[in-house]
Amino acid sequence: MADIVFVYVTCADADEARRIGRTLVEERLAACVNLRAHETIYRWQGAIESGPEWALIAKTTRAAFARLRDRVAALHSYTVPCIVAVPVADGLAAYLDWVGDEVGG
């Protein structure tokens, strides 16, 4: 079973999230990507900002994370995009194997 991580990325809008998510799957950097709309509140350059944003969760392997991170950063519109990996402690073995196969294949 591969060492699986879920990668959380925030995006400016649905188009950017779809474009990045599709690229990650096409390039086998992620087995699949989930997209969600949400509102965000954050501090940026001394001011509190808020507004709509999209998040994607990419399922990948720890071994592929650096390549995925660098690819997202290259495709992203933000100066400092949120790109964080969260380790998967456990799960359905068949699913985790599938993620590893899709990314490693």
N, C-alpha and C positions, 0 to 999 in steps of 0.2 A: 504494500500500500504506500503510495506516494505521500510526502509531507505536504498537506494541502493548506492553503491560506485563502481567505476571502479578502479582496482588495476593495476598499471603499474610496471612491473618487467623487468629488462634487464637480458639477459642470454648470455653465452659464444658462443653458437652455436645452430643450429636448433634442434639437438638431445636433448640437455638439455631443450630447450624451450618446445618441444613436450612432453618430459617426465614429466616435472613439470605441464604443462597445463593439460595433460591427468589425472594425479594424482588428481589435484584439482577438476576436473569434476567428476571423479570416486568416490571421497570421499565426494562429495556434498558440497565442500567448495566454489565452483564457479558454476554458471549455464552454462557458456560458456567461452571460452578463444580464443582470436584472437592472431595470431602470425604474426610478421613482421620482415624482415631483414632490417638492416640499418648500417651505419657507425657511429662510435662514436669517439669523441675527448674529452679527459679528463686529469686531472692532478692526478697522483698517486705517492705517496712517493717522491714528489719533481720534477718529470719529466712529461712532456707532452707526452701522449700516444695517439695512434689512431689505429683503426682497425675495422673489421666487428664485428657485434654483433646482437643478436636477441632480440626483445621485445615481451612481452606478455601483453595483457590487459585482466584481469579476471573480470567478472561481478559477484558481490556478494552483501551481505548485510553488513551494518555496524556491526551488531551483530556477524557476522562470520569472520570479518576482522582479529582479533587477532589470531584466529586459523589458518586462511589462511597464515598470515604473518609468524607465527612460522613454519608452514609446509614447506613453500617455503624456509625459511632460513635453515631448516634441509636438504633439498634436493639439495641446491644450491652449485655450485663449487666456487663461489667468497667468499673472506674473508668478504667483506662488500657489499652485493648485494643491488641494488636499489629495494626497495619494498615500494611504496607509494600509499596511497588511495586518490582518488579524488571524492568528493561527487557529485552525480547526482542531479542537481537542479530541473529538470523536464524531462518529456519524455512521450511516449505513455504509458498510464496506463496499458494496457494489457501486454506490454513487461515488465514493471517494476514489475507487479504482477507475471509474469512468472519467473523472476529472483528470487524473494522472495520465490515462491513455490518450485523451484528446489533446492535452497540452504537450505530452511527450512524443506523440505520434507524429 
